[in-house]
Amino acid sequence: ASGQIYRLATPILLHGGLSHLFVNMYSLHSVGPLVEATFGREQFCALYALSGVAGNVASYKFSTAAAVGASGSIFGIAGALAVYLHRHKRYLGERADFQLQQLGTTLAVNLGFGLTSRRIDNWGHIGGLLGGAAFAFLFGPNLVPEYDDPRSLRRRFVNRPLLPNAARAIKEWWDDDELD
């Protein structure tokens, strides 16, 4: 409120004790490596940071409790994984459905557990989840098939994230329009 914007990021580095730190470390270790391998290191780091900030913004706006911990970032990673799995269900098949079910159950249990304690900031969790999902929707992997020959069944997948791809298309349209 007094212009200290950095305080929306610094709580990600703080924890409310060793048990809080260990739970966050375990959670990050459970889902983080898969998301990092899928999104790439740079995108993973951006996802982690932006999800944490989104969680802290939600906490600041809607909660009276002090926010500490990386839970918003971790919920953001889970939200990004959910978007990725849902987006690619047609390629991943039943495996994606199974993982989405497991992820949904885990998130529901965690949010439900958060309702049982005043010390747990569900607003931070929800904000991080939504921030991570939005990041993945706009910037995350968006694999589309590209055929070497339109008559062939042989295909490869290329990554075309929505927002950068849309920005590139608008720029190309603008540049083409200037040439006419």
N, C-alpha and C positions, 0 to 999 in steps of 0.2 A: 504494500500500500504506500510505502514511502520511497518508491523508486528502486528498490534493491532487487532488480530483476534476476540477478544471479541466484537468488534464494529459491527460484523455481527449479534449479538444477542441482544445487548442493545437497539437498536431502537424499538424493540417490546414493550418495557416498556414506551416509550415516545410518546407523542401526540402533535399535533399542535394546541392545544386549547381545550376548553370544548366541543364545538360542534363535533370536531373530536373524542374525547373520547366517547361522548354519542352515536354517530353513530356506533362506533366499539362495544360498550357495547350492544347496541340494536341488532346488527347483530350477535354477539356471543350468546346472549340470545335466539335468534330465532332458530339457527341451532345447537348450542353447546350441549344442553341437549340430543337431539336425538342421536348425534354422540357419545357422552360420554356413553350413555346407550348401544349403539350398540357395540362399540369398547372396552369399559372398561376404568376405570380411568387412569391406567398406560399408555395404548396405546394412549389415548386421549392426555395426557400431552406430550408424545413424539411426537405425530402428530402435536400438536400446536407449540411446540418449533422448530421442524425440518422444518415445513412449513414456519414459520417466518424467519428462517435462509435462507432457499431457496429463499424466496422473497427478502431478503436483499442482497443475492449474485447476483441475477438477477438485482436488482436495482443498485448495485455497478458496475456491468459489463456494463450495457446498458443505464443508466440514468445519467444525470448530476445533477439532483436535490438531495437534502438531503432527506434521507428516515427516516420517523418516523411513528410509529403506529403499530397496531396489524393487519392491513388489510391483509398482506401476510399470517399470521396465519389463519385468518378467511376464506380467499379464499382457503387455504389448507384444512380446515375442510370441506368446500363445495366440493372441488375436491375429497376428501376421501369419502364423502357421495355419490357422483355421481358414483364412482367406485364400492362401495358396492351395490348400487341399480342396476347398470347395471349387475354386477356379479350374482346377485340373482333374476333377473327378472323372471326366470322360476318358482321360488317359490313364489314371491310376486305378480306376475300378473300385472293387469292394474294399481294397486296402485303404483308400481315402475315406470311405464311409466308416470303416472300423476306427481309424485314427480320429476322425471328427467326433464320433461317439465317445471315445475315451477322453478326448480333450474337453468336450462339453461337460462330461460327468465331473472331471477334475476341476474345471472352472466353477461349476455349480456348487460342488462341495466346499471349495475355498471361499466362495462368496457367501454361502450359507454359514460357514464357520465364522466369517467376519461379522455376521449379524449377532453372534453370541457374545461378542466382546466389544466394549467401548474403546479398547486400545487398538483395534484393527480398523484401518481407514478404508472402507469399501469404496469410497469416492475416488481415492487414489488408484485402487485396483480397476474400477470401471473406466476411469479416464485413461489409464494406461492401455487397457484392452481396446478401447475405441480408437485411441491414437495409433496403436500398432496395426489395427485392422485398416484404418484409413491409409497409413503409410504403405502397407502391402498392396492395397487396392490400386493406389496411384503409381507407386514406384517399384513394387515388388515384381518378381518373375512372372511373366505372362508368356508361357510357352505356346507357340502356334506352329502347326505343321507347315513345312515348306517343301514342295515337291520339286525334285530335280527336273522331272518331265511331267507335264500335266496328265499324260496318258499312262504314266507309271504309278504303281502302288508304293514305290519306294519314296520315303519321306524322311526328313530330318526336322528336328524342332529348333526353332530360333526364339530368342527372348525378345519380346516386344512390350516393355512396360507401358501402361496406358498413358500416363501424363507426358513423359519424354517423347513418346511416339506421336501423341496428339500435337505437342508443341512443334515437333519436327515437320509434321504434315502441314500445319498452319504456316510455318516459315516457308516451306516449299511452295505452297499455294500463293503466298504473298510475293515471293521472288518471281514465280512464273507470271503473276499478274502484272508486275512491274515491267517485264519484258515485252508484254503485248502492247 
